[in-house]
């Protein structure tokens, strides 16, 4: 059944958009500004200028839309007055108030948020993009004439109605589906990162079949939607997409979050691109493509750093099963325990210390005191460097931001491939809150679940200091770390922050 | 614009995105996510069109409120995203040269 939509008067502004090349040009300039914004991030020195380009691009896009889409009244006041500009001031005020409200919430949140909470903030922001995309797609479906994507059809029997162009129907359906998946997926990711929901993967029986079935149903419904613009098809697509977004992220465990967050980043881009197709808007298409490829590349980098395929991460469940009996027996092996004083002495005598931070450092908020320790060591003439594994933390670049927050100069911070060769010439490797990314079993033990994952060669250093809360726990992958039992490893069992504070005391 | 020219813009922009993003230094991957999040809120363009559409047609009232809601959501992202990116980028500094 086709819902009858009575003809709506075309707002004059809509026709002006199609006719005015300056408007398209303005959107193109906005798109170029966004490219320059990302380009600026190739180095910390140019990054702030890049961010300003981003803001300029957004300002151009918003102002252009505001100017070309002034809300109009259909009747003049007083009736018949030819000089009334017909501007609907109430609607205009509502729009500006909506922008103001969003701006206030956004700026306050951005100022107050702790740097350690950045992963959940990004996930929350992704969910907003997803929900906004859903709202825009629904609005376009309900009022297609305003978006200039429909033709008025006057059938032989019944009311005339707005028939949405077939291409626009596909774009709109894709936009709403991707937006809804982004929204519900990001909400789950947020809850997991924020600790409202356990980091352990939740495995539903038959989830692969269920997901495949839902995806198939969405594809069929989109195909049906091109033939019949019935509201029930549109709303079912929306609903199923919300459900599938939820189901996709629930089985994925905490430490796979870097991939999930990047993937949702990518989705939010594709959603924007789909809406850009619907609106024939260059700025949205360019942005969508940029953001989409950015998220996809980050997901790829994260997967490569874990030596896992994208499919295996999405399938989820990693770390849910036990690693077998080996891990339990292994804890009986002898290991060495050290004190803060031992650690302080060893490091102050060293020529080079390499610090390996991980998620545990973020949890303990130990980055500031860690930098203090680094400063004291530097005063003693020790060379201090930081080594960062790509998947350390809960999102790409998480450790770098925390170290930057603690005023660690970025030229002391090195990526895996740049520093791995240096461990052999390092006196002390100081592992704080990282585990799986230092496990030598990834290089030697073919039966290990993390076999083949690129790891930091910390065991090549003369001494390894390993901060860990207790000997009982294992890393995310659920495997015991060979490193604990080596002759050159000294375990420092304590909360990361407390231990570093004690080391600082001993050094000072 | 016809579909094919829009598609061409999209495909070319994907390639631009590919090369630009690979040149981003890994140290700035978190700001990259924050800023891409901010710019993907360019979807506000669609929200503004929906919010400004003349009322009268069936469903246009709901569409208008959906548009206004989306304007709020996208504005949170735009202002929040750029502000938090700015805050992060301001923290990255080089080692002070000691003489």
Interface residues (C-beta under 8 A of the other chain):
Chain A: X3 X4 X5 X6 X7 X8 X9 X11 X13 X24 X27 X30 X31 X34 X35 X37 X38 X39 X41 X42 X43 X44 X47 X48 X50 X51 X54 X55 X57 X58 X61 X62 X65 X66 X69 X70 X71 X72 X73 X74 X88 X91 X92 X94 X95 X98 X99 X100 X101 X102 X103 X105 X106 X107 X109 X110 X111 X113 X115 X118 X121 X122 X125 X126 X128 X129 X131 X132 X133 X135 X136 X138 X139 X140 X142 X143 X145 X146 X147 X162 X167 X261 X262 X265 X268 X269 X271 X272 X273 X275 X276 X277 X278 X279 X280 X281 X282 X283 X284 X285 X286 X287 X288 X289 X290 X291 X292 X293 X294 X295 X297 X298 X301 X388 X390 X395 X396 X397 X398 X400 X401 X404 X405 X407 X409 X410 X411 X412 X413 X415
Chain B: X1 X3 X6 X9 X10 X11 X13 X14 X16 X17 X18 X20 X21 X22 X23 X24 X25 X26 X27 X28 X29 X30 X31 X32 X33 X34 X35 X36 X37 X38 X39 X40 X41 X42 X43 X44 X45 X46 X47 X48 X49 X50 X51 X52 X53 X54 X56 X57 X58 X59 X60 X62 X63 X64 X66 X67 X68 X69 X70 X71 X72 X73 X74 X75 X76 X77 X78 X79 X80 X81 X82 X83 X84 X85 X86 X87 X88 X89 X90 X91 X92 X93 X94 X95 X96
